[in-house]
Amino acid sequence: MNPGTLVDALSWLCLVAGGLFSVVGAIGLVRLPDVYTRMHGASVTDTLGAGLILLGLVLQAGFTLVAVKLLFLAIFIFFASPAATHALVRAALASGVKPLLAPEDEPSKR
């Protein structure tokens, strides 16, 4: 088998898997019951889906400047996405949004 064909197959596998993770995250964003579970489902699948898509694009680009830029973008997403999710959850807690399964008589903790 040609090495180029193997790289193309691996690239498409990463692209399809990343797309599937992103779709699952979008479905979770719609279907999950409260802001905290939605945030968890979206952030995990978003980071993994974007990472796989970028890995697939790096494999398609080869050893070029474009691949280096895509790797920098992946590193940025790897650090920024969890930090943004954490900030959003802290803002929801600070504004008094309670988790769906929290007891009614328990005050929200910060």
Residue pairs with C-beta under 8 A, 6 or more apart in sequence:
7 59
8 59
8 60
10 59
11 56
11 57
11 59
11 60
12 56
13 56
14 52
14 53
14 55
14 56
14 59
15 52
15 53
15 56
15 57
17 52
18 48
18 49
18 50
18 51
18 52
18 53
18 54
18 55
18 56
19 49
19 53
20 49
21 45
21 48
21 49
21 52
22 45
22 46
22 49
22 50
22 53
24 45
24 49
25 41
25 42
25 44
25 45
25 46
25 49
26 42
28 38
28 41
28 42
28 45
29 38
29 41
29 42
32 38
32 41
33 100
34 99
34 100
35 89
35 92
35 97
36 89
36 92
36 99
36 100
37 100
39 85
39 88
39 89
39 92
40 85
42 85
43 81
43 82
43 85
46 81
47 77
47 78
47 81
47 82
50 74
50 77
50 81
51 74
51 77
51 78
54 70
54 71
54 73
54 74
54 77
55 74
57 70
58 67
58 70
58 71
58 74
61 67
61 70
93 108
93 109
93 110
94 110
96 108
97 108
98 108
102 108
